[in-house]
Structures are given as structure tokens and as C-alpha cells.
Amino acid sequence: MLAGLPHSILFVCGMNAVRSPMAEQLARRLLPATTFVASAGVRSGERDPFVDAVLAEEGLTLGERQPRTLDELEDDYFDLIVTLAPEAHHAALELTRSLAVEVEYWPMPDPTDTGGTREHIMAAYRDVRERLKARISRRFSLPEAKNATD
């Protein structure tokens, strides 16, 4: 096991539709299979087709997975909770007030705010994907992740 690698990680964002499911899939690829990785949102959300598109560029898929809330998680103990949006960070701090769990805030832009052409929107989602890949690699001392296009 890599030094300092948690046994279980939860990624949390607003609706578990964009940032946290992306982080979950990237972490599953980059981290050892012995690390349990999950994601959830503060509120209910709808699956985002742009997430499917940018994950497919990496050879990843969400499969049949649908967004879920923190209340819908089967397990509620994690070694590390990574929050990707301000509301998620506040919810995680509230949730873990009496627990011995590490909570880290990794602010990520919300690509759903992007307008313009499909290519402009895809570029915003790719930017979030690449930021997440780099942050996961740095945080867990992994070799720097390569772009699918490299």
C-alpha cells in the first residue's frame, strides 16, 4: 500500500452528477483496487451526458450508475472525504463533526455554467477531468497521470 493512502475515499459535490462521479472513476483507475472509492451529492441530481463523453475519452464509464445523495450511501464511514464544491464541504463538515475522519476541500469549477458550442462545453468538462486527475495524482503521490491523447 502506498504511504498515506486511505482505505476508503468519498468524493462529494452538489448533486453527484459531474465533479464527484468523475473523481470517483478517475480515482478507481489511478488508485490500487484495495482502496474503496465512492461518491455522493448533497442534493439529488440527474446524470450529465457530458460527463459520460469526457470519461469515454479516457476509456472510463459510469455504466448504469445514477447520481446518489449522501443519505443514499450504503456505507457511511470513510477514511477521507474529499469535497469538490462549497456546499459539499459544509455538508461534510456537519456530517463528520463527531467522527474521526479527514475532510479535504478541493475546489473545482462547475462546468455546467459553461455556455457556447458543444466544443466549448466539452473543453470545460475536460478541464475539470484533467484537474481532478492531477490532484488525485499529487495527493496520493502517484506518477503524473497522462492525458488520453498523449
N, C-alpha and C positions, 0 to 999 in steps of 0.2 A: 504494500500500500504506500502511496506517496505520502511524504511527511505532511501532516496538517490537513489531510484530505478527510472531510466529514464522511460518515457512513450514510447520511441521508440529507438531501437538499430539497428545499421547496422554493420555487420561484413564484412570486406573487405580483400581479399587476391589477389594473382596474377591473377588467372583465374577462381575463384569461382567454382573450381572443387573438392577441397579436404578440406582445412582448414576452409574456411568460411561457406560452406554448413553444415559441421559437427558442427561448433559452433552454427549456426542458429538452427539446430534441437535440440541440447542439451539445448540451452537457452530456446527454446519453451517448452521443458519438465520441466525445472527447475524453470523458472520464472512464475509469475502469468499470466493468459490469457489476462489481461489488458495491458500487455507490448507488443507492436508491435515489432516483430523481423524480420529482413530481412538480406540478404547477397548479395554480388556482387563481381565482379572481375575487375581488371584494364584492362585486355585483355580478349578476347573470349577464352573459354576452352571447353574441352569435358568432359562429365560425366565419373567419375572414378569408376569402379566396386568394387575396394577395399573399397571405402567409403560406398557403399551400404552394403558390407559384414560386416564391423565393426559397422555400425549403426544398422543392423539387430540383431547383438548380444545384443544390448540394447533395442530391440523391437521398433526401430525407422526406418523410411523410408523417402526417398526423394520423393516417389510417382513418378509422371510424371515430376517433376521439372527438368529443364535443367539449366546449368550454364548461368549466365547473367552478363553483364558488368554494370558499374556504369551508363553509358548512357542509359541503358535499364530500369532503375528503374522507377516505376510509381510515387513514392514519392521521393522528394529529400531533405526533411528536417527530421533530426533525432536529438534527444537529445544527443545521444552518438554514436560516430563512433569508433569501435574497429578494428584496423588494425593488421594483423597477419603475414605480410611479409614486408620487407623494401620498395619495390616498391609500395605496397599498402599504406604504411604510407606516403610516399612522395606525392602520388596522393591525398590522403585525406587532407593533409595539404594544398595543392594547391587548391583543391576544396572548402575548408572551410575558406580560407583566410579572406573573408569579412563576414563570418557568425559567430554567437554566438553559437558554437557547441563544445562540448568537444570531443577531439580525444585522444584515448589511444593506445599505441603500446604494444601489447602482442606478442613478438617474439615467433614463433612456428617453429619447424623443418619441413622441407619439406620431407614427407615420400616417395615421388616419386623418390627420389635419392637412395633409398634402393634397393640393388640387392640381389641375392641369391634365396633361395627356397621361395615358396609361404608362408610358415610359418614365415620366416624372414621378408618378406614384410608385412604380416598381423601384426606382432609384432610392426613394425614401425608405422603402421596406428593406432593400438590400443594405442600406447604410446601417439600419438597426441590427440586421443579421450580423454584419461584419463587426460592429461594436460589441455585440454580445460574444461573438467568437473570441475576439481579442481579450475581452475582460475575463472570460472563463479561463482562457489560457494563462493569462497573467496571474489571476487569483490563485490558481491551483498549480502554478509553476510547471505548466505543460509547454512542450515545444510550440512555438507560434503556429497557429492554425493557418493553413493555406487557403486561398480562395479556390473555388471550384474551377475557375477559369485559368489558374496558374499552370 
